[in-house]
Amino acid sequence: RPPVPALSAVACRRKTRMIQRMADNADSARATPPAHRPPILGVDPGLRRTGYAVLRALPDGSRATLVEAGVIRLRPGDTLPDRLVELGRGIDALIEAHAPAALVCEALYA
């Protein structure tokens, strides 16, 4: 298999806008006063690399701002169960660090 290409800046902006729209529509975010809205965690799953972004609605509720983004890199030589355990640990660490109101996950396709 050829290596997975890095996302272009345009693709990253599109994903960020998509996650922002989801954050704007999240019931938990709308039910909470804007100044106290917890962040939304967006995940782009993969079995070698899983991308993530943590977004928080601005105080006026008009849009979201990026808190953190990154990649959870999994060892390709590990077995699938081992990679899934490592991915679970990475997601758990993000949830513990940011206490998101919701997790938005892109559909996995193969």
SULWOQUI-V184423 format. One record per residue. N is the residue number from 1. PHI is phi in degrees with one decimal (* if undefined). PSI is psi in whole degrees, -180 to 180 (999 if undefined). D_CENTER is the distance of its C-alpha to the mean C-alpha in Angstrom with 2 decimals. Layout:
n=(N | N)
phi=(PHI | PHI)
psi=(PSI | PSI)
d_center=(D_CENTER | D_CENTER)
This chain:
n=(1 | 2 | 3 | 4 | 5 | 6 | 7 | 8 | 9 | 10 | 11 | 12 | 13 | 14 | 15 | 16 | 17 | 18 | 19 | 20 | 21 | 22 | 23 | 24 | 25 | 26 | 27 | 28 | 29 | 30 | 31 | 32 | 33 | 34 | 35 | 36 | 37 | 38 | 39 | 40 | 41 | 42 | 43 | 44 | 45 | 46 | 47 | 48 | 49 | 50 | 51 | 52 | 53 | 54 | 55 | 56 | 57 | 58 | 59 | 60 | 61 | 62 | 63 | 64 | 65 | 66 | 67 | 68 | 69 | 70 | 71 | 72 | 73 | 74 | 75 | 76 | 77 | 78 | 79 | 80 | 81 | 82 | 83 | 84 | 85 | 86 | 87 | 88 | 89 | 90 | 91 | 92 | 93 | 94 | 95 | 96 | 97 | 98 | 99 | 100 | 101 | 102 | 103 | 104 | 105 | 106 | 107 | 108 | 109 | 110)
phi=(* | -70.4 | -63.8 | -76.4 | -70.3 | -68.6 | -70.4 | -73.0 | -61.4 | -65.3 | -63.6 | -63.3 | -64.5 | -61.6 | -63.0 | -62.5 | -63.6 | -61.7 | -67.0 | -61.0 | -62.3 | -64.6 | -64.4 | -62.8 | -92.9 | -66.2 | -58.6 | -65.2 | -71.3 | -70.8 | -78.7 | -103.3 | -54.0 | -52.9 | -68.8 | -117.1 | -67.7 | -74.8 | -73.4 | -113.6 | -104.4 | -104.8 | -127.0 | -110.8 | -73.0 | -164.3 | -91.1 | -116.7 | -137.9 | -120.9 | -87.0 | -147.2 | -144.9 | -111.6 | -120.4 | -130.5 | -65.2 | -67.4 | -54.1 | -82.2 | 76.2 | -73.7 | -161.2 | -111.7 | -120.9 | -77.9 | -92.9 | -159.3 | -145.0 | -176.7 | -133.7 | -94.7 | -95.8 | -107.8 | -75.9 | -64.9 | -78.0 | -74.6 | -69.4 | -56.6 | -58.4 | -65.6 | -65.6 | -66.2 | -63.6 | -64.0 | -62.3 | -59.3 | -64.2 | -63.9 | -65.1 | -58.1 | -64.4 | -65.7 | -63.8 | -65.5 | -72.6 | -115.0 | 45.9 | -69.4 | -77.2 | -151.5 | -119.6 | -108.8 | -122.4 | -66.9 | -63.5 | -84.1 | -133.1 | -137.2)
psi=(139 | 155 | 152 | 125 | 151 | 151 | 139 | 166 | -36 | -44 | -39 | -43 | -40 | -46 | -41 | -44 | -40 | -45 | -36 | -44 | -40 | -39 | -40 | -32 | -5 | 127 | -41 | -34 | -39 | -29 | -13 | 142 | 139 | -38 | -18 | 18 | 129 | 162 | 168 | 136 | 120 | 135 | 133 | 97 | 152 | 157 | -5 | -41 | 132 | 118 | 153 | 158 | 139 | 122 | 147 | 134 | 140 | 156 | -33 | -5 | 5 | -34 | 179 | 158 | 148 | 124 | -46 | 148 | 151 | -168 | 135 | 112 | 129 | 147 | 118 | -23 | -15 | 157 | 160 | -47 | -40 | -39 | -39 | -37 | -45 | -40 | -43 | -41 | -41 | -45 | -42 | -42 | -39 | -42 | -42 | -40 | -33 | -14 | 60 | 153 | -29 | 156 | 125 | 125 | 127 | 145 | 134 | 133 | 157 | 999)
d_center=(25.38 | 24.64 | 21.77 | 18.47 | 18.68 | 16.32 | 14.58 | 16.97 | 16.52 | 17.10 | 14.41 | 11.83 | 13.37 | 13.36 | 9.66 | 9.33 | 12.25 | 11.07 | 8.10 | 10.88 | 13.26 | 11.38 | 11.15 | 14.81 | 15.74 | 14.31 | 17.54 | 16.64 | 15.85 | 19.09 | 21.13 | 20.53 | 22.45 | 20.49 | 21.30 | 19.81 | 16.57 | 13.92 | 10.40 | 7.63 | 4.30 | 2.25 | 3.16 | 6.29 | 8.85 | 12.03 | 15.02 | 15.58 | 12.38 | 8.78 | 6.48 | 3.29 | 3.82 | 5.77 | 8.29 | 11.73 | 14.46 | 17.54 | 20.62 | 22.30 | 19.46 | 19.90 | 16.47 | 13.32 | 13.04 | 10.52 | 10.76 | 9.13 | 7.46 | 8.56 | 9.39 | 10.59 | 13.98 | 16.10 | 19.88 | 21.23 | 24.55 | 23.32 | 23.89 | 21.25 | 21.55 | 21.18 | 18.00 | 16.52 | 17.76 | 16.24 | 12.76 | 13.36 | 14.50 | 11.52 | 9.18 | 12.24 | 12.56 | 9.24 | 10.33 | 13.77 | 13.15 | 11.35 | 12.62 | 10.16 | 12.17 | 9.90 | 7.06 | 6.55 | 6.91 | 8.72 | 12.24 | 13.42 | 16.69 | 19.42)
